[in-house]
């Protein structure tokens, strides 16, 4: 499973970072970006879905390889 943050949609609420700092990080403005090339480590699929569901801008999505 991989996730992708659409940096154009991200408004810097940082909810994803507060819920899953092991999957995303934020820049100095609070805008999120995925870690590890977006690859979700085993056992963290539920956490990935949580940040997708909690993004108010719908800026995070699952991408197919």
C-alpha positions in Angstrom: 0.0 0.0 0.0 1.2 3.5 -0.8 -0.2 6.9 0.0 0.3 10.2 -1.8 -0.3 13.7 -0.4 -1.5 16.2 -3.0 0.6 19.2 -1.9 -1.7 21.6 -3.9 -4.7 20.6 -1.8 -2.9 20.4 1.6 -3.8 23.5 3.7 -1.5 22.7 6.6 -3.9 21.5 9.2 -1.4 18.8 10.2 -4.1 16.4 11.4 -2.3 13.6 9.4 0.9 14.3 11.2 -0.7 14.3 14.6 -2.3 10.9 13.8 0.5 9.2 11.9 3.9 10.8 12.2 5.4 7.6 11.1 3.7 8.0 7.7 3.9 11.7 7.0 5.9 14.7 8.0 5.2 18.4 7.6 7.3 21.3 6.3 7.8 24.6 8.0 4.4 25.8 6.9 2.6 22.7 8.2 2.1 21.2 4.8 2.3 17.4 4.7 4.4 15.1 2.6 4.7 11.4 2.7 7.6 9.5 4.2 9.4 6.5 2.6 8.1 7.4 -0.8 4.6 6.9 0.4 5.1 3.2 1.2 3.0 2.2 4.2 4.9 -0.3 6.4 3.2 -3.6 7.3 0.7 -3.2 10.1 0.1 0.5 9.4 -2.7 0.2 6.8 -5.3 1.2 9.4 -3.3 4.3 10.3 -3.0 5.2 6.7 -6.8 4.9 6.2 -7.3 7.0 9.4 -5.3 10.0 8.0 -7.1 9.7 4.6 -10.5 9.8 6.4 -9.5 12.7 8.6 -7.9 15.0 6.0 -10.4 18.0 5.7 -9.0 18.8 2.3 -9.1 15.3 0.9 -5.4 15.7 0.1 -4.3 12.2 0.9 -5.1 9.1 -1.2 -4.1 5.5 -1.8 -2.1 5.0 -5.0 -1.9 1.8 -6.9 1.5 0.6 -8.2 
